[in-house]
């Protein structure tokens, strides 16, 4: 007999990854049966063999545990979905769509109500992690019930999904219909008729259900209508009613069998227009201008198609009539093709009516009440705000009058000039208004006003300003420096034009810097356009610019330069005041001194002038004159030189007067020396005539020649420079003393008019020999 035992033979080595990521070298053990004789007895020392057996079993167990721990089966297929594309294929899909390791799938199907089964063909089966399989004709029969089971397999094993059941009628999907016309029906308002072709690949005997969706051309929202068609005609029609007149619509259609849960795709879109009819209506509004001197006021009427009116609605013209309240007999009628009109109305209350018309009729009458000039409007809006939400501008307000439920919202761009266009919209049953940002221009400021409307009366508006988008100003403020002082300067700037602000001005920042110095800045609010800079340096040049900022950023304005003063006006005033005060005190002291000692002040300001009439020089003769001079020189040697100098005179007339008085004795001496003693006797025999009146005219015979000897004698007593000057003055003055000059009738001598007595020159006839000698 033989006994089977297991011998471990080392055939190969492999690596097994443990839970901690370490590599463990395992022995691949193969069990080989060995036949031994039964009577073979082992030695009494089997301990080593038993120990080896234990190690073999331990390694075998470890191998099995490693194998089972490393096995990763594919995920179980779930969410199986099947669609029967009519007369094309039967397709199933499932999840997961992607496995961690390579996985292939097998789809088993039973059909013919369970009598037949098959597997998805290899060319249609999912290989390489694809999760789709299609069964193709002719094995597809309809109607029928299918069962589907998906089997996933990878290197570690196989796993199967649950069995699913499918009815082909419930999962049939057909092609979309084809629309070939969308037209209005003549004489039927607000309706279009849609015609389409039934899908070719659709069960002939099945009833089809349809979904029709439509919208206006400019709208983004679709509306849907569901209906069914039991007939099997090739061409199908449907009348879509409840539409707007003269409006273009976009139509699309889809269909499905009545029992199916799957719809076809949407057909190609088709457009059609409803039939035109009379205008729908008008929204009427006004802008009131201030009254003129004569009591009249300009009213600007504006109207547009009412909200909900057809988009394509066109009017041929507008009829307008207006009349004073309670005086319909004063109605005036106008016609225009424009959508605005200017009226000059009086100060009373007026009613205005407007209708639009076309070839099919007129619209309902739109009426508006124009209040009187002195009428007080009610006010109920307490607060209002504007905010941006995503792509819309939302305006909200709070009212104190719950009975007011209609509001008129007016908006227009805030420009430097008067706006030419206004926009408005009526709001009912709400206290907010929304407009898309695309309808407003970015970087433009808009004035938004809300008017409460109670029946036919319009209340006082509440206004705010808003931007849909802000940016950096296009230009900075224009700056100038005024009132420049020693350490201060006043900076003024102009507001940026509204068209260049691009946002709300939040603040102004003044940047200024001394020449080669540090830059400083001051920030002020947006409502300040002037600022006084202080603590500047005296006699220093500065550069300055002002930056205007919005929420998006700021921009600098023009750069200006200025220089502080070296001395201020106040300092000049103080210095002038001190100097003037000192002069005033000096004047006061002088006046006080003069009042206390008047003679001394008078002598100081107006010194005494010698009276020539009281002089004794006229009686001096010859040697007596010389003795006087010598006596004077010996008595006062200090003043001798001063007396010899002939002082200049201000005018030739003064010089003549002086010569008449001072040099008449010299002329007598000259004549005496030439004529000798005989002449002296003749002169003595003649009578001397004296007059006491200084105003008597007299013409003495004065010789215009001065003997050279006498001149030299005179110059010997006078310094040379002064003598020459005196001689020239004498020679230049004497020829001008003609008879007409000296003997002017009634002209007194101003120098001698204060004299008590005046001596006239002695007259004598000259002898021939004297005349000859003088020549």
C-alpha positions in Angstrom: 0.0 0.0 0.0 1.1 3.5 -0.6 0.4 6.7 1.3 -0.2 10.1 -0.3 1.6 13.0 1.1 2.4 16.5 -0.2 5.8 17.7 -1.2 6.5 21.3 -1.8 8.5 22.0 -4.7 9.9 25.6 -5.4 8.8 26.5 -8.8 8.6 30.3 -8.9 8.7 33.4 -6.9 6.2 36.3 -7.0 5.6 39.4 -5.1 2.5 40.2 -3.1 1.7 43.6 -1.8 0.7 43.7 1.8 -1.6 46.2 3.5 1.4 48.4 4.5 2.8 48.6 1.0 5.8 46.3 1.7 6.8 43.6 -0.8 6.7 40.0 0.5 8.3 37.3 -1.5 6.0 34.3 -1.7 6.8 30.8 -2.8 4.5 29.3 -5.4 3.7 25.9 -4.0 2.4 23.1 -6.1 0.9 20.0 -4.5 2.3 16.8 -6.1 1.0 13.4 -5.0 3.7 10.8 -4.0 2.9 7.1 -3.4 4.8 5.5 -0.6 4.6 1.9 0.8 2.2 1.5 3.8 4.6 -0.5 5.7 7.2 2.2 5.5 7.8 3.4 9.0 9.3 6.7 9.8 12.1 7.2 12.2 11.3 8.0 15.7 12.4 11.6 15.1 9.6 13.0 13.0 9.7 16.4 14.7 11.5 18.0 11.9 9.1 16.6 9.3 6.1 17.8 11.3 7.6 21.2 11.7 8.1 21.4 8.0 4.5 20.4 7.4 3.4 23.2 9.7 5.4 25.7 7.8 4.0 24.4 4.5 0.4 24.8 5.7 1.2 28.3 7.0 2.6 29.4 3.6 -0.4 27.9 1.8 -2.8 29.8 4.0 -0.9 33.0 3.5 -1.0 32.5 -0.2 -4.8 32.1 -0.2 -5.3 35.2 2.0 -3.1 37.3 -0.2 -4.9 36.1 -3.3 -8.4 36.9 -1.9 -7.3 40.3 -0.5 -5.9 41.4 -3.9 -8.9 40.3 -6.0 -11.0 43.4 -7.4 -14.2 42.4 -9.1 -15.9 44.8 -11.5 -18.6 47.1 -10.3 -22.2 45.8 -10.7 -23.9 47.3 -13.7 -26.8 49.5 -12.6 -29.2 52.2 -14.0 -29.8 50.1 -17.1 -31.8 52.1 -19.7 -33.1 50.9 -23.0 -34.6 52.8 -26.0 -36.3 51.3 -29.0 -35.5 53.6 -32.0 -38.3 52.6 -34.3 -37.2 50.4 -37.1 -33.6 51.1 -36.4 -32.2 49.4 -33.3 -32.7 48.5 -29.7 -30.0 50.1 -27.5 -29.2 49.8 -23.8 -26.9 51.8 -21.6 -25.8 51.4 -18.0 -23.4 52.6 -15.4 -20.7 52.9 -14.2 -19.4 54.4 -17.4 -15.7 53.8 -16.6 -14.0 51.1 -14.6 -10.7 51.2 -12.7 -9.4 48.2 -14.5 -10.0 46.7 -17.9 -13.6 45.3 -18.0 -15.7 43.8 -20.7 -19.5 43.4 -20.7 -22.0 40.9 -22.0 -25.7 41.7 -22.5 -28.1 38.9 -22.4 -31.6 39.4 -23.9 -34.8 37.3 -23.9 -37.4 38.3 -26.5 -40.5 36.9 -28.2 -42.2 37.1 -24.7 -39.4 35.0 -23.2 -39.2 32.2 -25.7 -36.0 33.3 -27.3 -32.7 34.6 -25.9 -29.5 35.9 -27.3 -26.4 37.8 -26.5 -25.4 41.2 -27.9 -23.3 40.5 -31.0 -19.5 40.7 -30.5 -19.2 43.6 -32.9 -21.9 45.5 -31.0 -20.9 44.4 -27.5 -18.9 46.7 -25.2 -15.2 46.1 -25.3 -12.7 48.4 -23.7 -15.0 49.8 -20.9 -17.8 50.9 -23.3 -21.2 50.8 -21.6 -23.6 50.6 -24.6 -25.0 47.8 -26.6 -27.4 47.7 -29.6 -29.5 44.9 -31.0 -30.3 45.2 -34.7 -33.1 44.0 -36.9 -34.4 41.4 -37.9 -34.4 40.1 -34.4 -36.4 43.1 -33.2 -40.1 42.5 -33.2 -42.8 45.0 -32.1 -44.8 44.7 -30.0 -42.8 42.6 -27.7 -41.5 42.4 -24.1 -37.7 42.1 -23.4 -35.6 41.2 -20.5 -32.1 42.5 -20.2 -29.2 41.5 -17.9 -25.7 42.9 -18.1 -22.7 40.8 -17.1 -19.4 42.5 -16.2 -16.1 40.6 -16.2 -12.4 41.4 -15.5 -9.3 39.3 -14.6 -10.5 38.8 -11.0 -14.0 37.6 -11.7 -17.6 38.1 -13.1 -20.5 40.0 -11.6 -24.1 40.3 -13.0 -26.7 43.0 -12.9 -30.3 42.6 -11.9 -32.7 41.5 -14.7 -34.8 44.4 -16.2 -38.0 44.1 -18.2 -38.9 46.3 -21.1 -42.0 46.8 -23.2 -41.2 48.1 -26.7 -44.3 50.3 -27.0 -43.3 52.2 -23.8 -39.8 52.9 -25.0 -40.3 53.7 -28.7 -38.7 56.8 -29.9 -39.6 58.2 -33.4 -38.2 61.1 -35.6 -39.4 64.7 -35.1 -42.0 66.1 -37.5 -41.2 68.6 -40.3 -43.0 72.0 -40.2 -43.5 73.4 -43.7 -45.8 76.5 -43.1 -46.9 78.9 -40.4 -49.4 81.4 -41.7 -52.3 83.5 -40.5 -55.9 82.7 -41.5 -57.6 85.4 -43.5 -60.3 87.2 -41.4 -59.2 85.5 -38.2 -57.5 87.8 -35.7 -54.6 86.8 -33.5 -54.1 83.2 -34.9 -51.7 81.3 -37.0 -52.1 77.9 -38.6 -49.2 75.4 -38.4 -48.8 72.7 -41.0 -46.3 69.8 -40.8 -45.6 66.3 -42.1 -46.0 63.2 -40.0 -42.7 61.4 -39.3 -42.0 58.6 -41.8 -40.5 56.3 -39.1 -43.5 56.2 -36.9 -46.0 53.4 -36.2 -48.8 53.8 -38.8 -51.5 52.6 -36.4 -50.3 54.5 -33.4 -51.8 57.7 -32.1 -49.2 60.5 -31.8 -49.0 63.1 -29.1 -47.5 66.5 -29.8 -45.9 69.4 -27.9 -45.9 72.8 -29.7 -43.7 75.6 -28.3 -43.8 79.3 -29.4 -42.5 82.7 -28.5 -42.2 86.2 -30.0 -39.1 87.0 -32.0 -37.6 89.3 -29.4 -38.5 87.1 -26.4 -36.4 84.5 -24.5 -39.3 82.7 -22.9 -41.1 79.8 -24.6 -44.7 78.8 -24.2 -46.0 75.3 -24.8 -49.2 73.6 -26.0 -49.8 69.9 -25.9 -52.3 68.0 -28.1 -52.8 64.6 -29.8 -53.6 63.6 -33.4 -55.5 60.3 -33.9 -55.7 60.4 -37.7 -53.0 59.0 -39.7 -53.0 61.6 -42.5 -49.7 62.5 -44.0 -50.2 66.2 -43.5 -51.2 67.5 -40.1 -52.5 71.0 -39.1 -53.0 72.9 -35.9 -54.5 76.4 -35.2 -52.6 78.4 -32.6 -54.9 81.1 -31.1 -54.7 83.7 -28.3 -51.8 85.5 -29.9 -51.0 89.2 -30.3 -52.1 90.9 -33.5 -49.5 91.7 -36.1 -46.7 89.9 -34.2 -44.0 87.6 -35.5 -43.7 84.2 -33.7 -41.2 81.4 -33.7 -42.7 77.9 -33.7 -41.2 74.4 -33.0 -42.8 70.9 -32.7 -42.0 67.5 -31.3 -44.0 64.2 -31.1 -44.1 60.7 -29.5 -46.3 57.6 -29.6 -49.2 57.8 -27.2 -47.8 54.9 -25.0 -44.1 56.0 -25.2 -42.2 57.8 -22.5 -39.6 59.1 -25.0 -40.2 62.3 -27.1 -38.7 62.9 -30.4 -36.3 65.8 -30.9 -37.6 69.3 -31.7 -38.3 70.1 -35.2 -36.6 72.9 -37.1 -37.9 76.3 -36.0 -40.3 78.1 -38.3 -41.6 81.8 -38.1 -44.9 83.3 -38.9 -46.8 86.6 -38.3 -50.4 87.1 -37.1 -52.8 89.3 -39.0 -52.8 93.1 -38.5 -55.7 94.9 -36.8 -56.5 98.3 -35.3 -53.9 99.8 -33.0 -53.9 98.3 -29.5 -53.6 101.6 -27.5 -51.2 104.3 -26.3 -49.3 105.3 -23.2 -49.5 109.1 -22.8 -47.2 111.3 -20.7 -46.2 115.0 -20.4 -43.3 117.2 -19.4 -44.3 120.6 -17.9 -42.1 123.6 -18.4 -42.1 126.8 -16.3 -44.7 129.4 -17.1 -43.7 132.5 -19.0 -44.4 136.1 -18.1 -47.7 136.2 -20.0 -49.0 133.2 -18.0 -48.6 130.6 -20.7 -46.5 127.4 -20.4 -45.0 124.9 -22.7 -46.3 121.3 -22.4 -44.4 118.6 -24.2 -46.7 115.7 -24.9 -45.2 112.2 -25.6 -46.8 108.9 -26.4 -45.9 105.4 -27.4 -47.5 102.0 -27.9 -49.0 100.6 -24.8 -47.3 97.8 -22.9 -48.5 94.5 -24.4 -49.1 96.0 -27.8 -48.0 94.1 -30.8 -44.4 94.5 -31.7 -45.0 95.1 -35.4 -48.0 97.3 -34.9 -47.7 100.4 -37.0 -49.9 103.6 -37.0 -50.5 105.8 -39.9 -51.0 108.9 -37.7 -52.3 110.4 -34.5 -55.2 112.6 -33.7 -54.9 115.0 -30.7 -57.5 117.3 -29.2 -57.4 119.3 -26.0 -59.7 121.7 -24.1 -59.9 123.5 -20.8 -61.6 121.6 -18.0 -65.4 122.1 -18.1 -65.1 123.9 -21.4 -65.4 121.3 -24.1 -66.7 123.9 -26.6 -63.2 125.3 -26.7 -61.7 122.0 -28.1 -58.8 122.3 -30.5 -57.8 119.4 -32.8 -54.4 118.6 -34.2 -53.0 115.8 -36.4 -49.4 114.5 -36.5 -47.3 111.5 -37.6 -44.8 112.0 -34.8 -44.9 110.6 -31.3 -44.5 113.9 -29.5 -46.1 117.4 -29.7 -45.5 120.7 -28.0 -48.5 122.7 -26.8 -48.6 126.2 -25.3 -51.4 126.2 -22.8 -52.8 128.8 -20.4 -52.7 128.6 -16.6 -55.9 126.7 -16.3 -56.5 122.9 -16.1 -56.6 121.2 -19.4 -57.5 117.7 -20.7 -55.6 116.2 -23.6 -56.7 113.1 -25.7 -54.7 111.1 -28.2 -55.7 108.2 -30.5 -53.6 106.4 -33.1 -55.1 105.0 -36.3 -54.3 102.7 -39.3 -56.2 101.3 -42.2 -58.1 98.9 -39.9 -59.3 101.4 -37.3 -58.4 103.5 -34.3 -57.0 102.7 -31.0 -58.7 103.4 -27.6 -58.5 107.0 -26.5 -55.6 107.9 -24.2 -56.4 110.8 -21.9 -54.2 113.0 -19.6 -55.0 115.8 -17.2 -52.7 118.9 -17.2 -53.0 120.6 -13.8 -53.4 124.3 -13.4 -50.3 126.4 -12.6 -51.4 127.2 -9.0 -52.7 123.7 -8.2 -50.8 122.0 -5.4 -49.8 118.4 -6.0 -49.9 115.7 -3.4 -46.7 114.0 -2.2 -46.6 110.5 -0.8 -43.1 109.0 -1.7 -41.0 109.1 1.5 -37.7 107.5 0.2 -36.3 105.9 -2.8 -33.1 104.0 -3.7 -31.5 102.4 -6.7 -29.2 99.3 -6.7 -27.6 96.9 -9.2 -28.5 93.2 -9.2 -26.7 91.0 -11.7 -27.6 92.6 -15.0 -30.5 94.8 -13.9 -31.0 98.2 -12.3 -33.7 98.0 -9.6 -35.4 101.1 -8.2 -37.4 100.8 -5.0 -39.5 103.4 -3.1 -41.6 103.7 0.0 -45.1 105.3 -0.1 -47.1 106.8 2.7 -50.4 106.5 0.7 -51.6 102.9 0.4 -54.5 104.0 -1.9 -51.9 104.9 -4.6 -51.2 101.8 -6.7 -50.1 103.3 -10.0 -46.8 105.0 -10.6 -45.1 106.6 -13.6 -41.3 106.1 -13.8 -39.5 108.7 -15.9 -35.7 108.6 -16.7 -33.4 110.5 -18.9 -29.6 111.1 -19.1 -28.2 113.9 -17.0 -26.2 115.9 -19.5 -24.8 119.4 -19.6 -27.5 120.5 -22.0 -31.2 120.1 -21.9 -32.2 116.5 -22.6 -34.0 116.0 -25.9 -35.7 112.7 -25.2 -37.4 111.3 -22.2 -38.3 107.7 -21.4 -41.2 106.6 -19.1 -43.0 103.5 -18.1 -46.1 102.8 -16.0 -45.9 100.5 -12.9 -49.0 99.1 -11.2 -49.5 97.1 -8.0 -45.8 97.4 -7.1 -43.4 99.8 -5.5 -40.3 98.8 -7.5 -39.2 99.1 -11.1 -36.6 97.1 -13.0 -34.7 97.8 -16.2 -32.0 95.8 -17.9 -28.5 97.3 -17.9 -28.3 96.8 -21.7 -31.0 99.4 -22.1 -28.9 102.1 -20.4 -25.6 103.4 -21.5 -22.6 102.8 -19.3 -20.7 105.7 -17.7 -23.9 107.9 -18.1 -25.7 109.4 -15.2 -29.5 109.0 -15.3 -32.1 111.1 -13.5 -34.8 108.8 -12.4 -38.1 110.2 -11.1 -41.2 108.4 -9.8 -44.6 110.2 -10.0 -47.5 108.8 -8.0 -50.8 108.6 -10.0 -54.1 108.6 -8.2 -57.0 108.3 -10.7 -56.4 111.3 -13.0 -54.1 113.3 -10.7 -50.4 113.2 -10.7 -48.4 113.9 -7.5 -45.0 115.4 -6.8 -42.1 113.2 -8.0 -39.2 111.8 -6.1 -35.9 111.8 -8.0 -32.5 110.1 -7.7 -29.5 109.7 -9.9 -27.9 106.3 -10.8 -25.2 104.8 -13.0 -25.4 101.3 -14.4 -21.6 101.2 -14.6 -19.0 103.6 -13.3 -15.5 104.3 -14.7 -12.6 106.7 -14.3 -13.3 110.3 -15.3 -12.3 111.2 -18.8 -10.6 114.4 -17.7 -9.3 115.9 -14.4 -10.4 119.3 -12.9 -9.0 122.6 -14.1 -7.1 124.2 -11.2 -5.9 127.7 -10.3 -4.2 129.3 -7.4 -5.6 132.5 -5.8 -4.8 134.7 -2.8 -1.1 133.7 -2.7 0.5 134.7 0.5 3.7 134.1 2.5 2.6 130.7 3.9 -0.9 130.2 2.5 -2.6 129.9 -0.9 -6.2 129.3 -1.9 -6.7 126.5 -4.5 -9.9 126.5 -6.6 -11.0 124.1 -9.3 -13.9 123.7 -11.6 -16.3 120.8 -11.7 -15.7 118.2 -14.4 -18.4 118.3 -17.1 -21.1 115.8 -16.6 -20.4 114.1 -19.8 -16.8 113.4 -18.7 -17.4 112.3 -15.1 -18.2 108.6 -15.9 -19.4 108.1 -12.3 -20.2 109.8 -9.0 -17.2 112.0 -7.8 -16.5 110.7 -4.3 -13.7 113.0 -3.4 -10.9 115.3 -4.6 -7.2 114.9 -3.6 -4.8 117.8 -3.7 -1.2 116.9 -4.4 1.4 119.7 -3.9 5.2 119.6 -3.7 7.8 122.2 -3.1 10.7 122.5 -5.5 13.0 119.6 -4.7 10.9 118.8 -1.7 8.5 116.1 -0.4 5.1 115.7 -1.9 2.0 116.3 0.4 -1.7 115.5 -0.2 -5.0 116.7 1.1 -8.4 114.9 0.5 -11.7 116.8 0.6 -15.3 115.8 -0.1 -16.8 116.0 -3.6 -18.9 119.1 -2.7 -15.8 121.2 -2.0 -14.3 123.1 -4.9 -11.9 125.3 -2.9 -9.3 124.7 -0.3 -6.8 126.8 1.6 -3.3 125.3 1.9 -1.4 126.4 5.0 2.1 126.0 6.6 3.9 126.6 3.3 7.4 127.9 3.0 8.1 131.6 2.4 9.4 132.6 -1.1 9.2 129.0 -2.4 8.0 127.6 -5.7 5.4 124.8 -5.6 3.7 122.5 -8.2 0.2 121.4 -7.6 -2.5 119.3 -9.2 -6.0 118.0 -8.1 -7.2 114.4 -8.6 -10.9 113.6 -9.0 -11.9 110.1 -8.0 -14.9 107.8 -8.5 -15.6 104.3 -7.3 -13.6 103.0 -10.3 -10.5 105.2 -9.8 -9.2 108.7 -10.2 -7.5 111.0 -12.7 -5.2 114.0 -12.2 -6.1 117.5 -13.5 -3.9 120.2 -14.9 -0.6 121.0 -13.1 -0.1 124.5 -11.9 2.9 126.3 -10.4 3.0 129.2 -8.0 5.5 130.9 -5.7 4.8 132.1 -2.2 5.5 135.8 -1.3 8.6 137.0 0.6 6.5 139.6 2.5 2.8 139.6 3.2 0.4 142.5 2.8 -0.2 142.5 6.5 3.5 143.0 7.1 3.6 145.8 4.6 0.6 147.4 6.3 2.3 147.1 9.7 5.5 148.7 8.5 3.5 151.5 6.8 1.5 152.0 9.9 4.6 152.3 12.0 6.3 154.8 9.7 3.1 156.8 9.2 2.6 156.8 13.0 6.1 158.0 13.6 5.6 160.9 11.0 2.3 161.8 12.6 3.9 161.9 16.1 6.7 164.1 14.6 4.2 166.5 13.1 2.2 166.7 16.3 5.4 167.5 18.2 6.4 170.1 15.7 3.0 171.8 15.9 3.2 171.7 19.7 6.6 173.2 19.6 5.4 175.9 17.1 2.5 176.8 19.3 4.8 177.0 22.3 7.6 179.0 20.6 6.0 180.5 17.4 8.8 183.0 16.6 11.5 180.5 16.6 9.6 178.1 14.4 8.7 181.0 12.0 12.3 182.0 11.8 13.3 178.4 11.2 10.8 177.9 8.4 10.7 181.4 6.9 14.1 183.2 7.4 14.2 187.0 7.1 15.1 188.4 3.7 17.2 191.7 3.7 15.5 194.8 2.3 17.6 196.4 -0.4 16.0 199.7 0.3 17.6 199.8 3.6 21.1 199.0 2.2 23.8 201.8 2.2 25.7 200.5 -0.7 24.0 203.0 -3.0 25.9 205.9 -1.3 29.3 204.3 -1.6 31.9 206.0 -3.9 35.3 205.2 -5.2 37.9 204.9 -2.4 35.2 204.8 0.1 34.0 201.6 -1.5 37.5 200.2 -1.4 37.9 201.1 2.2 34.6 199.4 3.0 35.8 196.2 1.3 39.2 196.3 3.0 37.5 197.0 6.3 35.2 194.1 5.8 38.1 191.8 4.9 40.1 192.9 7.9 37.1 192.6 10.2 35.9 189.2 9.1 38.6 187.3 7.3 36.6 184.1 7.5 33.7 185.5 5.5 35.9 187.4 3.0 36.0 184.7 0.4 32.3 184.1 0.8 31.5 187.7 0.2 33.6 187.8 -2.9 31.7 185.0 -4.5 28.9 186.0 -6.7 26.0 183.8 -5.9 23.8 182.5 -8.8 20.3 183.8 -9.3 17.3 181.9 -10.4 16.5 184.1 -13.4 18.0 186.8 -15.6 15.5 189.3 -14.3 16.7 188.9 -10.7 20.3 189.3 -12.0 19.4 192.6 -13.7 17.8 193.9 -10.5 20.8 193.0 -8.5 23.1 194.7 -11.1 21.0 197.8 -11.1 21.5 198.1 -7.3 25.0 196.8 -6.8 26.9 198.0 -9.9 25.4 201.4 -10.6 28.2 202.9 -8.5 30.8 201.1 -10.7 29.3 202.6 -13.8 29.5 206.1 -12.3 33.1 205.5 -11.3 34.0 204.5 -14.9 32.3 207.5 -16.3 34.0 209.8 -13.7 37.5 208.5 -14.4 37.2 209.0 -18.2 35.8 212.5 -18.1 38.0 213.7 -15.3 37.2 216.6 -13.1 35.4 218.6 -15.9 32.8 215.9 -16.1 32.5 215.9 -12.4 31.8 219.7 -12.4 29.2 219.3 -15.0 27.6 216.5 -13.1 27.6 218.6 -10.0 25.9 221.5 -11.7 23.1 219.2 -12.8 20.3 218.7 -10.5 19.8 215.4 -8.9 16.3 214.1 -9.0 15.0 211.7 -6.4 11.7 210.0 -6.5 9.9 208.3 -3.6 7.6 206.1 -5.6 9.0 202.7 -6.5 6.4 202.3 -9.3 7.6 205.2 -11.5 9.0 204.1 -14.8 12.4 205.4 -15.7 14.8 204.7 -18.5 18.4 205.6 -17.6 21.1 205.8 -20.3 23.1 202.8 -19.5 26.2 202.0 -21.4 26.5 198.5 -22.7 30.3 198.6 -22.5 32.3 197.9 -19.4 35.9 199.2 -19.5 38.5 196.5 -19.6 40.4 198.2 -16.8 37.5 198.5 -14.5 36.6 194.9 -15.2 40.1 193.8 -14.4 40.0 195.9 -11.2 36.8 194.2 -10.1 38.1 190.7 -10.9 41.2 191.4 -8.8 39.0 191.3 -5.8 36.9 188.2 -6.8 38.2 184.7 -7.4 39.0 183.9 -11.0 36.3 181.3 -11.7 33.5 183.4 -10.2 34.7 186.5 -12.0 34.6 184.9 -15.4 31.1 183.5 -14.7 29.9 186.9 -13.4 31.3 188.8 -16.4 29.6 186.4 -18.9 26.3 186.8 -17.1 26.7 190.6 -17.1 27.6 190.7 -20.8 24.7 188.3 -21.7 22.2 190.2 -19.7 23.0 193.8 -20.6 22.2 193.6 -24.4 18.7 192.4 -23.5 18.0 195.4 -21.5 16.6 197.5 -24.2 14.4 200.4 -23.8 11.3 198.4 -24.3 12.4 195.9 -21.7 13.5 198.3 -19.0 10.8 200.9 -19.6 7.7 198.8 -19.6 4.8 201.0 -18.6 3.3 200.2 -15.3 5.6 197.3 -14.5 7.1 197.7 -11.1 10.4 196.3 -10.1 9.6 193.3 -7.9 12.9 193.5 -6.1 12.6 197.2 -5.2 8.8 197.5 -4.8 9.2 197.0 -1.0 11.8 199.9 -0.7 10.8 203.1 0.9 12.8 205.2 -1.5 14.4 204.4 -4.8 17.2 206.3 -6.4 17.0 207.1 -10.0 20.1 207.3 -12.2 21.4 210.8 -13.0 20.9 211.8 -16.6 23.4 213.9 -18.5 24.3 214.6 -22.0 27.5 213.3 -23.1 30.0 215.4 -24.8 31.2 214.5 -28.3 34.7 213.9 -27.1 33.3 211.6 -24.4 31.4 209.7 -27.0 34.4 209.5 -29.2 36.5 208.3 -26.3 34.0 205.6 -25.4 34.0 204.4 -29.0 
